[in-house]
Amino acid sequence: MTATTTSSAGAELKAKHRAMWAFGDYPSVADEVIPSLGPVLVEACGVRAGHKVLDVAAGSGNAAIPAARLGADVVASDLTPELLERGKADAEAQGVSLAWREADAEALPFDDDAFDTTMSVVGVMFAPHHQESADELVRVTKPGGTIGLVSWTPEGFIGQMFATMKPYVAPPPAGVSPPPLWGKEEHVRELLGDRVDDVVAERRMLTVDRFGSPEEFRDFFKATYGPTIAAYKQIADQPEKVASLDTELADLSRRAFEASEGSDAAGTMQWEYLLLTCRVR
């Protein structure tokens, strides 16, 4: 394969990713389903006033805006301009000031050692080439600075959702790694290597109480969440597959609801994620 062809294929892949995250209404997922994850990461990273902070694959800013609210000098970067525009409008409405920059997580347009903290909430995990993204996280972070990540685990609810959708979508191009691998501590340690130390990794549960039924969860994600919308688009002309995926997603959610029965969190779902922080050497 020639370099020109490879470059063309890479550009096409990025265009597909950009379009996928523009589908639906991801900011509603961030605001209504996972709003606590951003503040959790900002706290874990020890962000303070005056820190220079980069939020990679920031979406509409559910970590960037809380960091800026603390007085940090924040740049929110994302491949999808539609998400940045929504985030910018939300920040302005809240009276919070930060910069918004369209950027590829695998080729960040920032200088070496530019940020005190580089972070990502279930964002960088979706960049297709994990090592390239990890290299960029390290490159733009100052020595002694913090990298902080929240990623869905393969075993958790969202990891299971991707496994459920996998048979209904075309296989990814060669070299593209599954997003939930970022939820495995050993995978992230391997990506970052000996360039970081003071690694702290913890599996946590996010309590999700947005949905009243399995069907409500499924229909909400069908309408708002880019990867789910993309999966249904691929089978739109195959009604039997649409019906099958409808059933499987509802069943997945039903099992999550049933796991909470009899507990103080009855009627909720528990979504596992990996919270990882480290310092650049």
N, C-alpha and C positions, 0 to 999 in steps of 0.2 A: 504494500500500500504506500503510495507516495505521501510526502509531507503535506502537499496541497489537499489531497483527499482526506487525510487524517484531520487537518485543520477544519475542512468543510464539515466533516462528520461531527467534530466537537462543537462547532457553532450551531449545527442543527440540533444537537442534544441539548445545549444550553437554551436554545429558543423554545424547545418543548418544555423544559423545566420552567422557564419564565411564564409560558402560557398556562401551564398546569396550575401554578400558584395564583394566577389571575382569575382562574375559574371560580365561580361561586362567591363566597364571602368569608375568607379566612379570618379577617379581623373579628367577625362574630364568634368564631371558635376561640380566638385569643381572649376576647372580652367576656364571653359568657360561660366558657367551659374550663379554661386553664388560666384565669387571671392571676392566680397566686404564684405561678411558677416564676415569673419575672422578678418580683420582689424577693422570693426565696434565693434566687441566684445572686442578685445584687447584694444581699446581706452576706451570703457565703463568700463572696469575693472581697468583702470589706471595702466597698466603694465609699469614698468620702468626698466632701467638697474639694474642688480643685484638681481631682484626679482626671487624667485624660483616659477616656473610656471608649472602646470600640465594641459595638454590638454587631456581630456578623450574622448574616441571614436573619436580620432583625424583624422581618415582617412589618407589622404596623407598630412595633416598638414596645411590646409588653415588658421588656427588660430595660430598653433604652430610656423610656420616659421615667420610670421610677428612679433610675440612676441620675438622670438630669434633675429630677426634683430634689435630690440631695445636694445639688450644687456642683456636680461633676461636669466636666467639659466633654460632652458625649457626641459621638458620630454613630448614627444608625445606618447600616449599609445592608442592601438587599439586591438580589438579581431582578426582582419584579417591581417596576416603578409604581404600579397601581397600589401595591401595599404601602410603599413609602408615602404616597400622596395621602392615603387614608391616615397613616400615622401622623404625618405632619399636621393635618387638620385637627386630629384629636389633641395633639400637643398644644397647638395654638389655642384651642378651646379651653384647655386647662391652665393656660398661662405658663407653659413650660417651654424653655428654649433649648434646642439642640440642632445639630446638623443632620441632614438626610442625604445619603449618597448612593446612587446606583452602583453596584459593585458585585463582581463574581467572587465567591468565597475561595475559589481556587487560584485567583490572580488578583489579590487585593491592591487597589491603587493608592497604597500608603507607604510611607518610608519605613525602613528598618527601625526597630526600637522606638516606635512612635507613641505607644500607649502604655499607661500604667496597668490597665486591665483590658483584656480582650475576652469577650464572653459570647455565649450563644445559647438561646433557649429553644430546644427542639427545632433548630434551624440549620446549622452547619451539617448536621447529620444527614440532611437530604441532598447535599452536594454529591455528585456521582462518584468522584474520585477521592477517597478518604485521605490518602497520604498527601496529596497536593494541598488539601484543605488544612490538614494538621501542620504542614510545613509553613503555611501562611500564618496560622495562628501564632506559631512560635516567632516567626520573622518579625512581625509587626509589634511584638510585645517587648518592652524594655527588660534587660537583665534585672532579675529581682521582682519583675512584675508578675501579675496573676493572670492565668488562663482559667476561665470557669465555664462549665458546660452542664446543661441539663439535656438528657437524651432519653427517649423511650427505650425500654429494654426489650429484647426479643421475646422474653417470656411474659411480659406484661400485656395489658389489654390492647394497646395500640400495636405492639409487635404481633400479637395474635390476629389483629385486624388485617395487617399487611399480609400475613400468611394466608388468611382466608381469601383475600382478593387475588393472590398470586396466580392461581390456576385460570383466572378470567382475563389476564392481561398478557400481552406479548412479552417474551423474555427481554431483559435489558441488554444493551450492547455489551460486547466484550470489554472487560476492565471496569465495569460499573459494579460497585459493592452495595449490598443491602443496607439501607439506612439504620435499622435497629442494631447493627454491629457496634455503633457508637454507644449503645447501652451496655456493652460488655467491658468491664474495667480492663481486662487483659488486652483487649483490642486497642483501647485508647492509649494504654501504656506503651504498647508496641509502636503505635503511630508517632507518639511524642518522643519515645526513646530516652536517651541519656541527656537530652537537652533541657529536661525539667527535673525538679525534685519537690519534696514536700507534697507528694500526691495524697490527696484525701478523697476517697470515693465512698459513697454511701447510696445504697438502694433505698428509695423512699416510695411512699404511696401518696398519690393525689386523690382526694375524695371528690368525686364528681356527682353533684346533685342536680344537674341542669335538666335531666330527662325523667319524665314520669312513666315511661314504658320503653321496652326494647324497640318497638316500632318508631317511637318518637326519636330515639337516638339515631336509628338507621336513616330516617327521612331527613333529619337535620344534617347529617354528614353527607348524604346524597346531594343536598342542596348547597352546602357551604364549603366542604373540604376538598381541595384540589385533587389529591390522589384518588379519593373515592369517586369524584365526578369523572375523572379520567378513566377509571376502570369501567364505569357504566357506559361511557362513550364508546369504548372498544367493543362492547357487546350489544349496543343499542339495537342492531338489526337481528338479534337472536333472543326473542322473547323468553324462550325456555331458560336461557342462561341468566337473563335479568331476574326472572322469578326465583331461580336457584340462589343467586347471590343475595337477593332480598331476604330469603329464608335464612341463609347462613349468617348474615350480619345481625339479623334480629335474634337468632339463636345464641350467637356470641354474646350479645348484650344481655340476653335473658340469663345466661349462666353467671354473668357478672353481678346482676341484680340478686340472683338467688344466693350467691356467696355471702351477701350482706344480711340475709334474713336472720332474724333472731339476735341481731347485734344492735348496738346503739346507733349504728350507721345504716339501719335498714332502709331500703329504698334508694340506695346510692350504689355507685360503682367505684372500685378502687383501681386506679391506673398506675402501674409501677414505672418509675423512672430512675435513672442514675444521675446523681449529683456529684460532679467531680471538679475539684480545684487543684491547681498546682502552681509552682513558681518557676519561672524561666531562669536557667542558670546564667 
